[in-house]
Amino acid sequence: MSVSTTHRCRSCGFEAPPDADAWGNVQHPPLGELTQCPECGSTDTTTI
Ligand SMILES: [Zn+2]
């Protein structure tokens, strides 16, 4: 069973696996930890 998931930045279109080192993390007190795009710094990301 193989699961193929990609995490994509909705702002600039950067894509990488969710567990890739490329992604950053930022603490967002009300929401917890968010994934941050290394290209544009946006936290508006989605798993496709
Ligand atoms: Zn981006």
mmCIF file of the protein (N, C-alpha, C, O) and its ligand, coordinates in Angstrom:
data_MODEL
# 
_entry.id   MODEL 
# 
loop_
_entity.id 
_entity.type 
_entity.pdbx_number_of_molecules 
1 polymer     1 
2 non-polymer 1 
# 
_entity_poly.entity_id                      1 
_entity_poly.type                           'polypeptide(L)' 
_entity_poly.nstd_linkage                   no 
_entity_poly.nstd_monomer                   no 
_entity_poly.pdbx_seq_one_letter_code       MSVSTTHRCRSCGFEAPPDADAWGNVQHPPLGELTQCPECGSTDTTTI 
_entity_poly.pdbx_seq_one_letter_code_can   MSVSTTHRCRSCGFEAPPDADAWGNVQHPPLGELTQCPECGSTDTTTI 
_entity_poly.pdbx_strand_id                 A 
# 
loop_
_entity_poly_seq.entity_id 
_entity_poly_seq.num 
_entity_poly_seq.mon_id 
_entity_poly_seq.hetero 
1 1  MET n 
1 2  SER n 
1 3  VAL n 
1 4  SER n 
1 5  THR n 
1 6  THR n 
1 7  HIS n 
1 8  ARG n 
1 9  CYS n 
1 10 ARG n 
1 11 SER n 
1 12 CYS n 
1 13 GLY n 
1 14 PHE n 
1 15 GLU n 
1 16 ALA n 
1 17 PRO n 
1 18 PRO n 
1 19 ASP n 
1 20 ALA n 
1 21 ASP n 
1 22 ALA n 
1 23 TRP n 
1 24 GLY n 
1 25 ASN n 
1 26 VAL n 
1 27 GLN n 
1 28 HIS n 
1 29 PRO n 
1 30 PRO n 
1 31 LEU n 
1 32 GLY n 
1 33 GLU n 
1 34 LEU n 
1 35 THR n 
1 36 GLN n 
1 37 CYS n 
1 38 PRO n 
1 39 GLU n 
1 40 CYS n 
1 41 GLY n 
1 42 SER n 
1 43 THR n 
1 44 ASP n 
1 45 THR n 
1 46 THR n 
1 47 THR n 
1 48 ILE n 
# 
loop_
_struct_asym.id 
_struct_asym.entity_id 
A 1 
B 2 
# 
loop_
_chem_comp.id 
_chem_comp.type 
_chem_comp.mon_nstd_flag 
ALA 'L-peptide linking' y 
ARG 'L-peptide linking' y 
ASN 'L-peptide linking' y 
ASP 'L-peptide linking' y 
CYS 'L-peptide linking' y 
GLN 'L-peptide linking' y 
GLU 'L-peptide linking' y 
GLY 'peptide linking'   y 
HIS 'L-peptide linking' y 
ILE 'L-peptide linking' y 
LEU 'L-peptide linking' y 
MET 'L-peptide linking' y 
PHE 'L-peptide linking' y 
PRO 'L-peptide linking' y 
SER 'L-peptide linking' y 
THR 'L-peptide linking' y 
TRP 'L-peptide linking' y 
VAL 'L-peptide linking' y 
ZN  non-polymer         . 
# 
_pdbx_entity_nonpoly.entity_id   2 
_pdbx_entity_nonpoly.name        ? 
_pdbx_entity_nonpoly.comp_id     ZN 
# 
_pdbx_nonpoly_scheme.asym_id         B 
_pdbx_nonpoly_scheme.entity_id       2 
_pdbx_nonpoly_scheme.mon_id          ZN 
_pdbx_nonpoly_scheme.ndb_seq_num     1 
_pdbx_nonpoly_scheme.pdb_seq_num     101 
_pdbx_nonpoly_scheme.auth_seq_num    101 
_pdbx_nonpoly_scheme.pdb_mon_id      ZN 
_pdbx_nonpoly_scheme.auth_mon_id     ZN 
_pdbx_nonpoly_scheme.pdb_strand_id   A 
_pdbx_nonpoly_scheme.pdb_ins_code    . 
# 
loop_
_atom_site.group_PDB 
_atom_site.id 
_atom_site.type_symbol 
_atom_site.label_atom_id 
_atom_site.label_alt_id 
_atom_site.label_comp_id 
_atom_site.label_asym_id 
_atom_site.label_entity_id 
_atom_site.label_seq_id 
_atom_site.pdbx_PDB_ins_code 
_atom_site.Cartn_x 
_atom_site.Cartn_y 
_atom_site.Cartn_z 
_atom_site.occupancy 
_atom_site.B_iso_or_equiv 
_atom_site.pdbx_formal_charge 
_atom_site.auth_seq_id 
_atom_site.auth_comp_id 
_atom_site.auth_asym_id 
_atom_site.auth_atom_id 
_atom_site.pdbx_PDB_model_num 
ATOM   1   N  N  . MET A 1 1  ? 0.850  -1.186 0.000  1.00 0.00 ? 1   MET A N  1 
ATOM   2   C  CA . MET A 1 1  ? 0.000  0.000  0.000  1.00 0.00 ? 1   MET A CA 1 
ATOM   3   C  C  . MET A 1 1  ? 0.886  1.236  0.000  1.00 0.00 ? 1   MET A C  1 
ATOM   4   O  O  . MET A 1 1  ? 1.649  1.461  0.940  1.00 0.00 ? 1   MET A O  1 
ATOM   5   N  N  . SER A 1 2  ? 0.785  2.022  -1.036 1.00 0.00 ? 2   SER A N  1 
ATOM   6   C  CA . SER A 1 2  ? 1.587  3.226  -1.069 1.00 0.00 ? 2   SER A CA 1 
ATOM   7   C  C  . SER A 1 2  ? 0.689  4.452  -1.126 1.00 0.00 ? 2   SER A C  1 
ATOM   8   O  O  . SER A 1 2  ? -0.254 4.535  -1.914 1.00 0.00 ? 2   SER A O  1 
ATOM   9   N  N  . VAL A 1 3  ? 1.012  5.371  -0.284 1.00 0.00 ? 3   VAL A N  1 
ATOM   10  C  CA . VAL A 1 3  ? 0.237  6.602  -0.234 1.00 0.00 ? 3   VAL A CA 1 
ATOM   11  C  C  . VAL A 1 3  ? 1.094  7.730  -0.799 1.00 0.00 ? 3   VAL A C  1 
ATOM   12  O  O  . VAL A 1 3  ? 2.199  7.991  -0.322 1.00 0.00 ? 3   VAL A O  1 
ATOM   13  N  N  . SER A 1 4  ? 0.580  8.370  -1.793 1.00 0.00 ? 4   SER A N  1 
ATOM   14  C  CA . SER A 1 4  ? 1.313  9.461  -2.411 1.00 0.00 ? 4   SER A CA 1 
ATOM   15  C  C  . SER A 1 4  ? 0.656  10.787 -2.057 1.00 0.00 ? 4   SER A C  1 
ATOM   16  O  O  . SER A 1 4  ? -0.452 11.090 -2.499 1.00 0.00 ? 4   SER A O  1 
ATOM   17  N  N  . THR A 1 5  ? 1.346  11.547 -1.274 1.00 0.00 ? 5   THR A N  1 
ATOM   18  C  CA . THR A 1 5  ? 0.810  12.854 -0.921 1.00 0.00 ? 5   THR A CA 1 
ATOM   19  C  C  . THR A 1 5  ? 1.838  13.932 -1.223 1.00 0.00 ? 5   THR A C  1 
ATOM   20  O  O  . THR A 1 5  ? 3.046  13.715 -1.124 1.00 0.00 ? 5   THR A O  1 
ATOM   21  N  N  . THR A 1 6  ? 1.347  15.053 -1.580 1.00 0.00 ? 6   THR A N  1 
ATOM   22  C  CA . THR A 1 6  ? 2.197  16.202 -1.854 1.00 0.00 ? 6   THR A CA 1 
ATOM   23  C  C  . THR A 1 6  ? 1.631  17.394 -1.109 1.00 0.00 ? 6   THR A C  1 
ATOM   24  O  O  . THR A 1 6  ? 0.422  17.621 -1.066 1.00 0.00 ? 6   THR A O  1 
ATOM   25  N  N  . HIS A 1 7  ? 2.541  18.139 -0.532 1.00 0.00 ? 7   HIS A N  1 
ATOM   26  C  CA . HIS A 1 7  ? 2.127  19.339 0.173  1.00 0.00 ? 7   HIS A CA 1 
ATOM   27  C  C  . HIS A 1 7  ? 2.418  20.521 -0.744 1.00 0.00 ? 7   HIS A C  1 
ATOM   28  O  O  . HIS A 1 7  ? 3.535  20.671 -1.240 1.00 0.00 ? 7   HIS A O  1 
ATOM   29  N  N  . ARG A 1 8  ? 1.416  21.351 -0.966 1.00 0.00 ? 8   ARG A N  1 
ATOM   30  C  CA . ARG A 1 8  ? 1.579  22.451 -1.915 1.00 0.00 ? 8   ARG A CA 1 
ATOM   31  C  C  . ARG A 1 8  ? 1.276  23.802 -1.270 1.00 0.00 ? 8   ARG A C  1 
ATOM   32  O  O  . ARG A 1 8  ? 0.337  23.953 -0.488 1.00 0.00 ? 8   ARG A O  1 
ATOM   33  N  N  . CYS A 1 9  ? 2.103  24.767 -1.629 1.00 0.00 ? 9   CYS A N  1 
ATOM   34  C  CA . CYS A 1 9  ? 1.862  26.141 -1.203 1.00 0.00 ? 9   CYS A CA 1 
ATOM   35  C  C  . CYS A 1 9  ? 0.793  26.741 -2.102 1.00 0.00 ? 9   CYS A C  1 
ATOM   36  O  O  . CYS A 1 9  ? 0.925  26.740 -3.326 1.00 0.00 ? 9   CYS A O  1 
ATOM   37  N  N  . ARG A 1 10 ? -0.256 27.247 -1.494 1.00 0.00 ? 10  ARG A N  1 
ATOM   38  C  CA . ARG A 1 10 ? -1.337 27.816 -2.303 1.00 0.00 ? 10  ARG A CA 1 
ATOM   39  C  C  . ARG A 1 10 ? -0.999 29.217 -2.784 1.00 0.00 ? 10  ARG A C  1 
ATOM   40  O  O  . ARG A 1 10 ? -1.716 29.788 -3.606 1.00 0.00 ? 10  ARG A O  1 
ATOM   41  N  N  . SER A 1 11 ? 0.076  29.760 -2.279 1.00 0.00 ? 11  SER A N  1 
ATOM   42  C  CA . SER A 1 11 ? 0.443  31.113 -2.671 1.00 0.00 ? 11  SER A CA 1 
ATOM   43  C  C  . SER A 1 11 ? 1.341  31.125 -3.908 1.00 0.00 ? 11  SER A C  1 
ATOM   44  O  O  . SER A 1 11 ? 1.085  31.876 -4.849 1.00 0.00 ? 11  SER A O  1 
ATOM   45  N  N  . CYS A 1 12 ? 2.406  30.290 -3.915 1.00 0.00 ? 12  CYS A N  1 
ATOM   46  C  CA . CYS A 1 12 ? 3.348  30.322 -5.038 1.00 0.00 ? 12  CYS A CA 1 
ATOM   47  C  C  . CYS A 1 12 ? 3.390  29.013 -5.813 1.00 0.00 ? 12  CYS A C  1 
ATOM   48  O  O  . CYS A 1 12 ? 4.004  28.957 -6.878 1.00 0.00 ? 12  CYS A O  1 
ATOM   49  N  N  . GLY A 1 13 ? 2.757  27.961 -5.310 1.00 0.00 ? 13  GLY A N  1 
ATOM   50  C  CA . GLY A 1 13 ? 2.704  26.713 -6.049 1.00 0.00 ? 13  GLY A CA 1 
ATOM   51  C  C  . GLY A 1 13 ? 3.837  25.751 -5.754 1.00 0.00 ? 13  GLY A C  1 
ATOM   52  O  O  . GLY A 1 13 ? 3.945  24.710 -6.402 1.00 0.00 ? 13  GLY A O  1 
ATOM   53  N  N  . PHE A 1 14 ? 4.703  26.086 -4.769 1.00 0.00 ? 14  PHE A N  1 
ATOM   54  C  CA . PHE A 1 14 ? 5.793  25.184 -4.391 1.00 0.00 ? 14  PHE A CA 1 
ATOM   55  C  C  . PHE A 1 14 ? 5.217  23.856 -3.906 1.00 0.00 ? 14  PHE A C  1 
ATOM   56  O  O  . PHE A 1 14 ? 4.238  23.820 -3.161 1.00 0.00 ? 14  PHE A O  1 
ATOM   57  N  N  . GLU A 1 15 ? 5.852  22.755 -4.349 1.00 0.00 ? 15  GLU A N  1 
ATOM   58  C  CA . GLU A 1 15 ? 5.381  21.440 -3.943 1.00 0.00 ? 15  GLU A CA 1 
ATOM   59  C  C  . GLU A 1 15 ? 6.529  20.598 -3.420 1.00 0.00 ? 15  GLU A C  1 
ATOM   60  O  O  . GLU A 1 15 ? 7.634  20.634 -3.962 1.00 0.00 ? 15  GLU A O  1 
ATOM   61  N  N  . ALA A 1 16 ? 6.262  19.831 -2.354 1.00 0.00 ? 16  ALA A N  1 
ATOM   62  C  CA . ALA A 1 16 ? 7.238  18.902 -1.799 1.00 0.00 ? 16  ALA A CA 1 
ATOM   63  C  C  . ALA A 1 16 ? 6.476  17.938 -0.897 1.00 0.00 ? 16  ALA A C  1 
ATOM   64  O  O  . ALA A 1 16 ? 5.384  18.260 -0.428 1.00 0.00 ? 16  ALA A O  1 
ATOM   65  N  N  . PRO A 1 17 ? 7.045  16.755 -0.649 1.00 0.00 ? 17  PRO A N  1 
ATOM   66  C  CA . PRO A 1 17 ? 6.390  15.840 0.279  1.00 0.00 ? 17  PRO A CA 1 
ATOM   67  C  C  . PRO A 1 17 ? 6.235  16.509 1.643  1.00 0.00 ? 17  PRO A C  1 
ATOM   68  O  O  . PRO A 1 17 ? 7.076  17.319 2.035  1.00 0.00 ? 17  PRO A O  1 
ATOM   69  N  N  . PRO A 1 18 ? 5.157  16.174 2.375  1.00 0.00 ? 18  PRO A N  1 
ATOM   70  C  CA . PRO A 1 18 ? 4.891  16.814 3.660  1.00 0.00 ? 18  PRO A CA 1 
ATOM   71  C  C  . PRO A 1 18 ? 6.030  16.664 4.667  1.00 0.00 ? 18  PRO A C  1 
ATOM   72  O  O  . PRO A 1 18 ? 6.213  17.513 5.539  1.00 0.00 ? 18  PRO A O  1 
ATOM   73  N  N  . ASP A 1 19 ? 6.800  15.564 4.539  1.00 0.00 ? 19  ASP A N  1 
ATOM   74  C  CA . ASP A 1 19 ? 7.873  15.327 5.504  1.00 0.00 ? 19  ASP A CA 1 
ATOM   75  C  C  . ASP A 1 19 ? 9.233  15.833 5.008  1.00 0.00 ? 19  ASP A C  1 
ATOM   76  O  O  . ASP A 1 19 ? 10.260 15.584 5.639  1.00 0.00 ? 19  ASP A O  1 
ATOM   77  N  N  . ALA A 1 20 ? 9.233  16.539 3.884  1.00 0.00 ? 20  ALA A N  1 
ATOM   78  C  CA . ALA A 1 20 ? 10.488 17.052 3.336  1.00 0.00 ? 20  ALA A CA 1 
ATOM   79  C  C  . ALA A 1 20 ? 11.094 18.111 4.255  1.00 0.00 ? 20  ALA A C  1 
ATOM   80  O  O  . ALA A 1 20 ? 10.392 18.884 4.907  1.00 0.00 ? 20  ALA A O  1 
ATOM   81  N  N  . ASP A 1 21 ? 12.429 18.115 4.279  1.00 0.00 ? 21  ASP A N  1 
ATOM   82  C  CA . ASP A 1 21 ? 13.132 19.093 5.117  1.00 0.00 ? 21  ASP A CA 1 
ATOM   83  C  C  . ASP A 1 21 ? 12.918 20.514 4.624  1.00 0.00 ? 21  ASP A C  1 
ATOM   84  O  O  . ASP A 1 21 ? 13.120 21.478 5.363  1.00 0.00 ? 21  ASP A O  1 
ATOM   85  N  N  . ALA A 1 22 ? 12.511 20.631 3.375  1.00 0.00 ? 22  ALA A N  1 
ATOM   86  C  CA . ALA A 1 22 ? 12.341 21.950 2.772  1.00 0.00 ? 22  ALA A CA 1 
ATOM   87  C  C  . ALA A 1 22 ? 11.318 22.799 3.517  1.00 0.00 ? 22  ALA A C  1 
ATOM   88  O  O  . ALA A 1 22 ? 11.482 24.013 3.641  1.00 0.00 ? 22  ALA A O  1 
ATOM   89  N  N  . TRP A 1 23 ? 10.276 22.164 4.007  1.00 0.00 ? 23  TRP A N  1 
ATOM   90  C  CA . TRP A 1 23 ? 9.226  22.908 4.702  1.00 0.00 ? 23  TRP A CA 1 
ATOM   91  C  C  . TRP A 1 23 ? 9.706  23.427 6.046  1.00 0.00 ? 23  TRP A C  1 
ATOM   92  O  O  . TRP A 1 23 ? 10.447 22.756 6.764  1.00 0.00 ? 23  TRP A O  1 
ATOM   93  N  N  . GLY A 1 24 ? 9.277  24.605 6.361  1.00 0.00 ? 24  GLY A N  1 
ATOM   94  C  CA . GLY A 1 24 ? 9.583  25.175 7.660  1.00 0.00 ? 24  GLY A CA 1 
ATOM   95  C  C  . GLY A 1 24 ? 8.372  25.046 8.565  1.00 0.00 ? 24  GLY A C  1 
ATOM   96  O  O  . GLY A 1 24 ? 7.288  24.657 8.129  1.00 0.00 ? 24  GLY A O  1 
ATOM   97  N  N  . ASN A 1 25 ? 8.573  25.376 9.819  1.00 0.00 ? 25  ASN A N  1 
ATOM   98  C  CA . ASN A 1 25 ? 7.460  25.358 10.765 1.00 0.00 ? 25  ASN A CA 1 
ATOM   99  C  C  . ASN A 1 25 ? 7.431  26.663 11.529 1.00 0.00 ? 25  ASN A C  1 
ATOM   100 O  O  . ASN A 1 25 ? 8.474  27.185 11.924 1.00 0.00 ? 25  ASN A O  1 
ATOM   101 N  N  . VAL A 1 26 ? 6.254  27.180 11.733 1.00 0.00 ? 26  VAL A N  1 
ATOM   102 C  CA . VAL A 1 26 ? 6.106  28.385 12.521 1.00 0.00 ? 26  VAL A CA 1 
ATOM   103 C  C  . VAL A 1 26 ? 5.058  28.136 13.599 1.00 0.00 ? 26  VAL A C  1 
ATOM   104 O  O  . VAL A 1 26 ? 4.077  27.428 13.370 1.00 0.00 ? 26  VAL A O  1 
ATOM   105 N  N  . GLN A 1 27 ? 5.268  28.715 14.762 1.00 0.00 ? 27  GLN A N  1 
ATOM   106 C  CA . GLN A 1 27 ? 4.307  28.588 15.840 1.00 0.00 ? 27  GLN A CA 1 
ATOM   107 C  C  . GLN A 1 27 ? 3.258  29.681 15.710 1.00 0.00 ? 27  GLN A C  1 
ATOM   108 O  O  . GLN A 1 27 ? 3.576  30.867 15.628 1.00 0.00 ? 27  GLN A O  1 
ATOM   109 N  N  . HIS A 1 28 ? 2.019  29.262 15.694 1.00 0.00 ? 28  HIS A N  1 
ATOM   110 C  CA . HIS A 1 28 ? 0.897  30.190 15.548 1.00 0.00 ? 28  HIS A CA 1 
ATOM   111 C  C  . HIS A 1 28 ? -0.016 29.931 16.730 1.00 0.00 ? 28  HIS A C  1 
ATOM   112 O  O  . HIS A 1 28 ? -0.886 29.062 16.663 1.00 0.00 ? 28  HIS A O  1 
ATOM   113 N  N  . PRO A 1 29 ? 0.170  30.676 17.817 1.00 0.00 ? 29  PRO A N  1 
ATOM   114 C  CA . PRO A 1 29 ? -0.507 30.366 19.074 1.00 0.00 ? 29  PRO A CA 1 
ATOM   115 C  C  . PRO A 1 29 ? -1.952 29.864 19.004 1.00 0.00 ? 29  PRO A C  1 
ATOM   116 O  O  . PRO A 1 29 ? -2.257 28.860 19.648 1.00 0.00 ? 29  PRO A O  1 
ATOM   117 N  N  . PRO A 1 30 ? -2.846 30.501 18.268 1.00 0.00 ? 30  PRO A N  1 
ATOM   118 C  CA . PRO A 1 30 ? -4.219 29.979 18.295 1.00 0.00 ? 30  PRO A CA 1 
ATOM   119 C  C  . PRO A 1 30 ? -4.353 28.651 17.549 1.00 0.00 ? 30  PRO A C  1 
ATOM   120 O  O  . PRO A 1 30 ? -5.223 27.840 17.866 1.00 0.00 ? 30  PRO A O  1 
ATOM   121 N  N  . LEU A 1 31 ? -3.494 28.438 16.565 1.00 0.00 ? 31  LEU A N  1 
ATOM   122 C  CA . LEU A 1 31 ? -3.649 27.290 15.678 1.00 0.00 ? 31  LEU A CA 1 
ATOM   123 C  C  . LEU A 1 31 ? -2.638 26.183 15.923 1.00 0.00 ? 31  LEU A C  1 
ATOM   124 O  O  . LEU A 1 31 ? -2.821 25.060 15.452 1.00 0.00 ? 31  LEU A O  1 
ATOM   125 N  N  . GLY A 1 32 ? -1.566 26.489 16.662 1.00 0.00 ? 32  GLY A N  1 
ATOM   126 C  CA . GLY A 1 32 ? -0.516 25.496 16.855 1.00 0.00 ? 32  GLY A CA 1 
ATOM   127 C  C  . GLY A 1 32 ? 0.575  25.678 15.820 1.00 0.00 ? 32  GLY A C  1 
ATOM   128 O  O  . GLY A 1 32 ? 0.874  26.799 15.406 1.00 0.00 ? 32  GLY A O  1 
ATOM   129 N  N  . GLU A 1 33 ? 1.180  24.550 15.398 1.00 0.00 ? 33  GLU A N  1 
ATOM   130 C  CA . GLU A 1 33 ? 2.293  24.627 14.474 1.00 0.00 ? 33  GLU A CA 1 
ATOM   131 C  C  . GLU A 1 33 ? 1.800  24.575 13.030 1.00 0.00 ? 33  GLU A C  1 
ATOM   132 O  O  . GLU A 1 33 ? 1.009  23.707 12.662 1.00 0.00 ? 33  GLU A O  1 
ATOM   133 N  N  . LEU A 1 34 ? 2.273  25.506 12.230 1.00 0.00 ? 34  LEU A N  1 
ATOM   134 C  CA . LEU A 1 34 ? 1.884  25.539 10.826 1.00 0.00 ? 34  LEU A CA 1 
ATOM   135 C  C  . LEU A 1 34 ? 3.088  25.254 9.943  1.00 0.00 ? 34  LEU A C  1 
ATOM   136 O  O  . LEU A 1 34 ? 4.229  25.541 10.305 1.00 0.00 ? 34  LEU A O  1 
ATOM   137 N  N  . THR A 1 35 ? 2.811  24.686 8.786  1.00 0.00 ? 35  THR A N  1 
ATOM   138 C  CA . THR A 1 35 ? 3.856  24.468 7.793  1.00 0.00 ? 35  THR A CA 1 
ATOM   139 C  C  . THR A 1 35 ? 4.051  25.740 6.993  1.00 0.00 ? 35  THR A C  1 
ATOM   140 O  O  . THR A 1 35 ? 3.097  26.366 6.531  1.00 0.00 ? 35  THR A O  1 
ATOM   141 N  N  . GLN A 1 36 ? 5.328  26.107 6.842  1.00 0.00 ? 36  GLN A N  1 
ATOM   142 C  CA . GLN A 1 36 ? 5.626  27.345 6.127  1.00 0.00 ? 36  GLN A CA 1 
ATOM   143 C  C  . GLN A 1 36 ? 6.394  27.062 4.842  1.00 0.00 ? 36  GLN A C  1 
ATOM   144 O  O  . GLN A 1 36 ? 7.356  26.293 4.841  1.00 0.00 ? 36  GLN A O  1 
ATOM   145 N  N  . CYS A 1 37 ? 5.971  27.680 3.765  1.00 0.00 ? 37  CYS A N  1 
ATOM   146 C  CA . CYS A 1 37 ? 6.627  27.540 2.469  1.00 0.00 ? 37  CYS A CA 1 
ATOM   147 C  C  . CYS A 1 37 ? 8.027  28.159 2.507  1.00 0.00 ? 37  CYS A C  1 
ATOM   148 O  O  . CYS A 1 37 ? 8.191  29.296 2.949  1.00 0.00 ? 37  CYS A O  1 
ATOM   149 N  N  . PRO A 1 38 ? 9.045  27.408 2.040  1.00 0.00 ? 38  PRO A N  1 
ATOM   150 C  CA . PRO A 1 38 ? 10.415 27.938 2.033  1.00 0.00 ? 38  PRO A CA 1 
ATOM   151 C  C  . PRO A 1 38 ? 10.637 28.959 0.926  1.00 0.00 ? 38  PRO A C  1 
ATOM   152 O  O  . PRO A 1 38 ? 11.611 29.712 0.961  1.00 0.00 ? 38  PRO A O  1 
ATOM   153 N  N  . GLU A 1 39 ? 9.751  28.988 -0.046 1.00 0.00 ? 39  GLU A N  1 
ATOM   154 C  CA . GLU A 1 39 ? 9.921  29.876 -1.194 1.00 0.00 ? 39  GLU A CA 1 
ATOM   155 C  C  . GLU A 1 39 ? 9.380  31.269 -0.922 1.00 0.00 ? 39  GLU A C  1 
ATOM   156 O  O  . GLU A 1 39 ? 10.050 32.264 -1.200 1.00 0.00 ? 39  GLU A O  1 
ATOM   157 N  N  . CYS A 1 40 ? 8.181  31.347 -0.384 1.00 0.00 ? 40  CYS A N  1 
ATOM   158 C  CA . CYS A 1 40 ? 7.547  32.656 -0.219 1.00 0.00 ? 40  CYS A CA 1 
ATOM   159 C  C  . CYS A 1 40 ? 7.190  32.966 1.239  1.00 0.00 ? 40  CYS A C  1 
ATOM   160 O  O  . CYS A 1 40 ? 6.785  34.083 1.562  1.00 0.00 ? 40  CYS A O  1 
ATOM   161 N  N  . GLY A 1 41 ? 7.344  31.964 2.117  1.00 0.00 ? 41  GLY A N  1 
ATOM   162 C  CA . GLY A 1 41 ? 7.081  32.217 3.531  1.00 0.00 ? 41  GLY A CA 1 
ATOM   163 C  C  . GLY A 1 41 ? 5.623  32.127 3.917  1.00 0.00 ? 41  GLY A C  1 
ATOM   164 O  O  . GLY A 1 41 ? 5.266  32.376 5.068  1.00 0.00 ? 41  GLY A O  1 
ATOM   165 N  N  . SER A 1 42 ? 4.778  31.773 2.968  1.00 0.00 ? 42  SER A N  1 
ATOM   166 C  CA . SER A 1 42 ? 3.347  31.673 3.262  1.00 0.00 ? 42  SER A CA 1 
ATOM   167 C  C  . SER A 1 42 ? 3.045  30.414 4.077  1.00 0.00 ? 42  SER A C  1 
ATOM   168 O  O  . SER A 1 42 ? 3.711  29.390 3.926  1.00 0.00 ? 42  SER A O  1 
ATOM   169 N  N  . THR A 1 43 ? 2.047  30.505 4.930  1.00 0.00 ? 43  THR A N  1 
ATOM   170 C  CA . THR A 1 43 ? 1.599  29.319 5.676  1.00 0.00 ? 43  THR A CA 1 
ATOM   171 C  C  . THR A 1 43 ? 0.288  28.804 5.102  1.00 0.00 ? 43  THR A C  1 
ATOM   172 O  O  . THR A 1 43 ? -0.359 27.933 5.684  1.00 0.00 ? 43  THR A O  1 
ATOM   173 N  N  . ASP A 1 44 ? -0.090 29.346 3.967  1.00 0.00 ? 44  ASP A N  1 
ATOM   174 C  CA . ASP A 1 44 ? -1.316 28.893 3.303  1.00 0.00 ? 44  ASP A CA 1 
ATOM   175 C  C  . ASP A 1 44 ? -0.960 27.702 2.424  1.00 0.00 ? 44  ASP A C  1 
ATOM   176 O  O  . ASP A 1 44 ? -0.738 27.848 1.222  1.00 0.00 ? 44  ASP A O  1 
ATOM   177 N  N  . THR A 1 45 ? -0.908 26.520 3.036  1.00 0.00 ? 45  THR A N  1 
ATOM   178 C  CA . THR A 1 45 ? -0.501 25.323 2.314  1.00 0.00 ? 45  THR A CA 1 
ATOM   179 C  C  . THR A 1 45 ? -1.595 24.266 2.395  1.00 0.00 ? 45  THR A C  1 
ATOM   180 O  O  . THR A 1 45 ? -2.448 24.308 3.283  1.00 0.00 ? 45  THR A O  1 
ATOM   181 N  N  . THR A 1 46 ? -1.564 23.336 1.477  1.00 0.00 ? 46  THR A N  1 
ATOM   182 C  CA . THR A 1 46 ? -2.566 22.296 1.446  1.00 0.00 ? 46  THR A CA 1 
ATOM   183 C  C  . THR A 1 46 ? -1.948 20.986 1.003  1.00 0.00 ? 46  THR A C  1 
ATOM   184 O  O  . THR A 1 46 ? -0.955 20.980 0.275  1.00 0.00 ? 46  THR A O  1 
ATOM   185 N  N  . THR A 1 47 ? -2.521 19.888 1.430  1.00 0.00 ? 47  THR A N  1 
ATOM   186 C  CA . THR A 1 47 ? -2.061 18.575 0.983  1.00 0.00 ? 47  THR A CA 1 
ATOM   187 C  C  . THR A 1 47 ? -2.919 18.128 -0.182 1.00 0.00 ? 47  THR A C  1 
ATOM   188 O  O  . THR A 1 47 ? -4.148 18.132 -0.106 1.00 0.00 ? 47  THR A O  1 
ATOM   189 N  N  . ILE A 1 48 ? -2.246 17.738 -1.276 1.00 0.00 ? 48  ILE A N  1 
ATOM   190 C  CA . ILE A 1 48 ? -2.994 17.301 -2.458 1.00 0.00 ? 48  ILE A CA 1 
ATOM   191 C  C  . ILE A 1 48 ? -2.709 15.843 -2.758 1.00 0.00 ? 48  ILE A C  1 
ATOM   192 O  O  . ILE A 1 48 ? -3.248 15.294 -3.719 1.00 0.00 ? 48  ILE A O  1 
HETATM 193 ZN ZN . ZN  B 2 .  ? 5.033  29.553 -1.367 1.00 0.00 2 101 ZN  A ZN 1 
# 
